[in-house]
């Protein structure tokens, strides 16, 4: 700040004019600093405006960044996802960016398209896994189930019946073996069926079941579980023989014994027909 000198005391460097020169006019004294307040305020205000303008220009400078970002987006190469052909329309920019981000995280687990398309050919046909039997074998199964629904059969007897119906031995065997059957129970059903049509001795009925293909164990167990009046069976058998031919008492008894009846049962039969 300039030093203030009173008007009566000029500064030391001031010199008097030369004799041959006109005395210079006395300069006006400088205003005190506190009287310069208006000037300083104006100058300070102008400086502040300049400073604010500079700051405003600095803060407005980033507004040009969106233009640069837009230009960058326009010049960024378009990201493409693997497609079968190059003729398909390009994806939307945002969608392409999402696909690109997903593909970056899955590069290690990506499978080539050719390998993925060839994978199903290595699988076994579901028809071969779920239906190992042929159509003919399936028909044989249905036929076997139908026979078992109304009559008793042994395993071998049912196979023979299917072969008689026209199925091959392989088809008939596969069909019967695919079923879950209690052959002992089938022997019991078959025994009851025989007794409903003709008279049998106990041993004769077991032999008949064995002839039909049942095992000796199944046939014996089935007949043993039945409640049968074997004397009555001998009487029915004796009546059948007498109706077809003439017999003597001894001849009829011998015939009944040949059928498997005991001596007492055969005699009971002969007595029942009046011999």
C-alpha positions as a printed NumPy array, in Angstrom:
array([[   0.   ,    0.   ,    0.   ],
       [   1.323,    3.522,   -0.843],
       [   2.651,    5.571,    2.051],
       [   0.686,    8.64 ,    2.95 ],
       [   2.526,   11.963,    3.201],
       [   0.853,   15.08 ,    4.567],
       [   0.627,   18.004,    2.152],
       [   3.058,   20.119,    4.182],
       [   5.776,   17.504,    3.982],
       [   6.588,   16.429,    0.404],
       [   8.481,   13.233,   -0.102],
       [  12.244,   13.248,    0.169],
       [  12.837,   12.545,   -3.505],
       [  10.864,   15.615,   -4.545],
       [  13.2  ,   18.372,   -5.777],
       [  12.645,   22.113,   -6.393],
       [  12.444,   23.319,   -9.986],
       [  15.417,   24.883,  -11.654],
       [  15.543,   28.671,  -11.667],
       [  14.977,   28.919,  -15.364],
       [  11.939,   26.652,  -15.373],
       [   8.41 ,   27.299,  -14.444],
       [   7.649,   25.897,  -11.064],
       [   5.572,   22.762,  -11.402],
       [   2.1  ,   22.646,  -10.044],
       [   1.788,   21.067,   -6.713],
       [   0.361,   17.512,   -7.034],
       [  -2.788,   16.714,   -5.19 ],
       [  -2.227,   14.678,   -2.082],
       [  -3.227,   10.985,   -2.266],
       [  -6.466,    9.919,   -0.668],
       [  -6.276,    8.014,    2.559],
       [  -6.628,    4.224,    2.24 ],
       [  -9.965,    4.207,    3.959],
       [ -11.256,    6.588,    1.278],
       [ -10.244,    4.111,   -1.414],
       [ -12.876,    1.63 ,   -0.229],
       [ -15.206,    2.266,   -3.143],
       [ -12.414,    1.689,   -5.667],
       [ -11.303,   -1.497,   -3.956],
       [ -14.84 ,   -2.751,   -3.759],
       [ -15.354,   -2.206,   -7.469],
       [ -12.034,   -3.84 ,   -8.318],
       [ -12.736,   -6.707,   -5.953],
       [ -16.196,   -7.154,   -7.433],
       [ -14.773,   -7.315,  -10.947],
       [ -12.148,   -9.83 ,   -9.832],
       [ -14.785,  -11.945,   -8.138],
       [ -16.898,  -11.93 ,  -11.307],
       [ -13.896,  -13.033,  -13.318],
       [ -13.164,  -15.797,  -10.806],
       [ -16.801,  -16.994,  -10.797],
       [ -16.837,  -16.922,  -14.575],
       [ -13.7  ,  -19.06 ,  -14.658],
       [ -15.15 ,  -21.515,  -12.194],
       [ -18.411,  -21.666,  -14.121],
       [ -16.509,  -22.338,  -17.287],
       [ -14.582,  -25.085,  -15.489],
       [ -17.747,  -26.72 ,  -14.184],
       [ -19.476,  -26.529,  -17.559],
       [ -16.58 ,  -28.215,  -19.319],
       [ -17.7  ,  -31.871,  -18.515],
       [ -20.984,  -31.25 ,  -20.363],
       [ -19.141,  -32.082,  -23.552],
       [ -18.429,  -35.63 ,  -22.251],
       [ -21.765,  -37.151,  -23.362],
       [ -20.881,  -36.207,  -26.939],
       [ -17.576,  -38.04 ,  -26.555],
       [ -19.318,  -41.017,  -24.971],
       [ -21.869,  -41.082,  -27.777],
       [ -19.096,  -40.934,  -30.329],
       [ -17.321,  -43.799,  -28.538],
       [ -20.45 ,  -45.917,  -28.552],
       [ -20.963,  -45.271,  -32.247],
       [ -17.414,  -46.32 ,  -33.077],
       [ -17.43 ,  -49.426,  -30.828],
       [ -17.452,  -52.598,  -32.964],
       [ -20.768,  -54.423,  -32.841],
       [ -20.644,  -57.523,  -30.662],
       [ -22.117,  -60.613,  -32.295],
       [ -23.212,  -63.834,  -30.71 ],
       [ -22.614,  -67.128,  -32.496],
       [ -25.405,  -67.638,  -35.024],
       [ -25.952,  -70.347,  -37.659],
       [ -25.733,  -67.773,  -40.473],
       [ -24.527,  -64.199,  -40.896],
       [ -27.76 ,  -63.181,  -42.619],
       [ -29.789,  -62.933,  -39.417],
       [ -30.579,  -59.381,  -38.195],
       [ -28.198,  -57.81 ,  -35.687],
       [ -29.31 ,  -57.754,  -32.072],
       [ -30.1  ,  -54.584,  -30.177],
       [ -27.028,  -52.831,  -28.729],
       [ -28.086,  -53.308,  -25.093],
       [ -28.999,  -56.942,  -25.693],
       [ -25.662,  -57.561,  -27.396],
       [ -23.836,  -56.095,  -24.413],
       [ -25.726,  -58.403,  -22.025],
       [ -24.941,  -61.416,  -24.189],
       [ -21.279,  -60.413,  -24.315],
       [ -21.096,  -60.179,  -20.501],
       [ -22.759,  -63.573,  -20.085],
       [ -20.513,  -65.21 ,  -22.654],
       [ -17.374,  -63.876,  -20.899],
       [ -18.326,  -65.738,  -17.694],
       [ -19.154,  -68.951,  -19.525],
       [ -16.229,  -69.297,  -21.915],
       [ -14.785,  -72.204,  -19.927],
       [ -18.036,  -74.194,  -20.016],
       [ -19.198,  -73.388,  -23.563],
       [ -19.767,  -76.423,  -25.786],
       [ -19.313,  -76.114,  -29.551],
       [ -22.563,  -76.   ,  -31.473],
       [ -21.555,  -78.99 ,  -33.574],
       [ -20.898,  -81.108,  -30.478],
       [ -24.232,  -80.066,  -28.948],
       [ -26.12 ,  -80.969,  -32.1  ],
       [ -24.412,  -84.344,  -32.288],
       [ -25.054,  -85.234,  -28.621],
       [ -28.633,  -86.531,  -29.031],
       [ -27.51 ,  -89.022,  -31.68 ],
       [ -25.452,  -90.856,  -29.03 ],
       [ -28.471,  -91.481,  -26.805],
       [ -30.292,  -94.789,  -26.903],
       [ -33.789,  -94.593,  -28.291],
       [ -36.356,  -94.301,  -25.469],
       [ -38.505,  -96.887,  -27.255],
       [ -35.668,  -99.407,  -27.086],
       [ -35.122,  -98.799,  -23.368],
       [ -38.74 ,  -98.674,  -22.226],
       [ -40.125, -101.332,  -24.631],
       [ -37.526, -104.088,  -24.947],
       [ -40.176, -106.563,  -26.211],
       [ -41.43 , -106.617,  -29.774],
       [ -45.   , -105.935,  -30.777],
       [ -45.605, -109.673,  -31.27 ],
       [ -44.301, -110.39 ,  -27.765],
       [ -46.578, -107.688,  -26.369],
       [ -49.534, -109.366,  -28.087],
       [ -48.446, -112.698,  -26.625],
       [ -48.42 , -111.14 ,  -23.152],
       [ -51.98 , -109.899,  -23.599],
       [ -53.091, -113.344,  -24.827],
       [ -51.436, -115.06 ,  -21.847],
       [ -53.135, -112.7  ,  -19.403],
       [ -56.446, -113.413,  -21.106],
       [ -56.038, -117.194,  -20.731],
       [ -55.061, -116.891,  -17.079],
       [ -58.118, -114.744,  -16.392],
       [ -60.572, -117.613,  -16.982],
       [ -58.63 , -120.866,  -16.448],
       [ -55.687, -122.351,  -14.603],
       [ -52.507, -123.053,  -16.586],
       [ -49.08 , -124.378,  -15.819],
       [ -46.096, -122.486,  -17.213],
       [ -45.417, -125.034,  -19.939],
       [ -49.131, -125.487,  -20.611],
       [ -49.58 , -121.734,  -21.158],
       [ -46.568, -121.58 ,  -23.483],
       [ -47.967, -124.495,  -25.496],
       [ -51.327, -122.761,  -25.721],
       [ -49.725, -119.555,  -27.066],
       [ -47.722, -121.547,  -29.63 ],
       [ -50.967, -123.252,  -30.661],
       [ -52.423, -119.761,  -31.183],
       [ -49.653, -118.963,  -33.682],
       [ -46.954, -117.258,  -31.597],
       [ -43.381, -118.461,  -31.926],
       [ -41.801, -120.376,  -29.071],
       [ -39.55 , -117.392,  -28.324],
       [ -42.459, -114.956,  -28.222],
       [ -44.599, -117.285,  -26.099],
       [ -41.791, -118.025,  -23.642],
       [ -40.869, -114.336,  -23.277],
       [ -44.501, -113.407,  -22.695],
       [ -45.095, -116.045,  -20.003],
       [ -41.805, -115.319,  -18.22 ],
       [ -42.618, -111.608,  -18.119],
       [ -45.677, -112.347,  -15.971],
       [ -45.716, -112.85 ,  -12.212],
       [ -47.748, -116.036,  -11.646],
       [ -48.295, -118.294,   -8.613],
       [ -48.134, -121.663,  -10.351],
       [ -49.247, -123.505,   -7.188],
       [ -52.455, -121.476,   -7.162],
       [ -52.872, -122.185,  -10.866],
       [ -52.639, -125.915,  -10.091],
       [ -55.451, -125.56 ,   -7.555],
       [ -57.637, -123.748,  -10.088],
       [ -56.954, -126.397,  -12.707],
       [ -57.797, -129.223,  -10.266],
       [ -61.144, -127.655,   -9.392],
       [ -61.885, -127.256,  -13.085],
       [ -61.216, -130.963,  -13.739],
       [ -63.396, -132.097,  -10.83 ],
       [ -66.257, -129.954,  -12.136],
       [ -66.306, -131.888,  -15.43 ],
       [ -65.517, -135.503,  -14.471],
       [ -64.684, -137.787,  -11.545],
       [ -61.083, -138.387,  -10.436],
       [ -59.343, -140.361,   -7.789],
       [ -56.778, -138.462,   -5.709],
       [ -53.802, -140.025,   -7.471],
       [ -55.518, -139.754,  -10.857],
       [ -56.061, -135.998,  -10.381],
       [ -52.393, -135.474,   -9.423],
       [ -51.304, -137.373,  -12.542],
       [ -53.63 , -135.26 ,  -14.687],
       [ -52.108, -132.036,  -13.305],
       [ -48.599, -133.348,  -13.974],
       [ -49.668, -134.191,  -17.523],
       [ -50.791, -130.555,  -17.917],
       [ -47.282, -129.409,  -17.032],
       [ -47.47 , -128.71 ,  -13.306],
       [ -44.635, -129.951,  -11.147],
       [ -45.259, -132.923,   -8.842],
       [ -44.898, -130.624,   -5.835],
       [ -47.443, -128.093,   -7.128],
       [ -49.893, -130.8  ,   -8.206],
       [ -49.664, -132.723,   -4.927],
       [ -50.011, -129.564,   -2.835],
       [ -52.99 , -128.361,   -4.844],
       [ -54.896, -131.67 ,   -4.525],
       [ -53.97 , -132.039,   -0.852],
       [ -55.477, -128.642,   -0.027],
       [ -58.84 , -129.577,   -1.538],
       [ -61.752, -131.084,    0.388],
       [ -62.986, -133.977,   -1.77 ],
       [ -65.218, -137.   ,   -1.04 ],
       [ -63.215, -139.668,   -2.879],
       [ -65.911, -142.315,   -2.31 ],
       [ -68.367, -140.075,   -4.124],
       [ -65.826, -139.644,   -6.909],
       [ -65.601, -143.479,   -7.198],
       [ -69.394, -143.742,   -7.393],
       [ -69.549, -141.125,  -10.182],
       [ -66.793, -142.935,  -12.073],
       [ -68.551, -146.324,  -11.72 ],
       [ -71.784, -144.848,  -13.077],
       [ -69.887, -143.425,  -16.049],
       [ -68.373, -146.819,  -16.922],
       [ -71.659, -148.718,  -16.557],
       [ -73.44 , -146.193,  -18.819],
       [ -70.971, -146.906,  -21.633],
       [ -70.499, -150.689,  -21.312],
       [ -71.544, -153.714,  -19.313],
       [ -69.327, -154.612,  -16.333],
       [ -69.335, -157.338,  -13.777],
       [ -68.813, -156.315,  -10.155],
       [ -65.226, -157.578,  -10.086],
       [ -64.5  , -156.075,  -13.482],
       [ -65.855, -152.684,  -12.389],
       [ -63.871, -152.785,   -9.16 ],
       [ -60.686, -153.581,  -11.101],
       [ -61.347, -150.694,  -13.479],
       [ -61.879, -148.274,  -10.604],
       [ -58.679, -149.432,   -8.921],
       [ -56.864, -148.888,  -12.231],
       [ -58.111, -145.282,  -12.139],
       [ -56.412, -144.806,   -8.765],
       [ -59.169, -145.487,   -6.295],
       [ -58.439, -147.584,   -3.246],
       [ -60.047, -151.022,   -2.67 ],
       [ -62.637, -149.563,   -0.323],
       [ -63.384, -146.689,   -2.674],
       [ -63.741, -149.064,   -5.673],
       [ -66.091, -151.357,   -3.711],
       [ -68.131, -148.3  ,   -2.712],
       [ -68.426, -147.383,   -6.366],
       [ -69.577, -150.867,   -7.397],
       [ -72.122, -150.869,   -4.613],
       [ -73.462, -147.463,   -5.734],
       [ -74.488, -148.873,   -9.164],
       [ -76.07 , -152.07 ,   -7.772],
       [ -73.348, -154.574,   -8.554]])
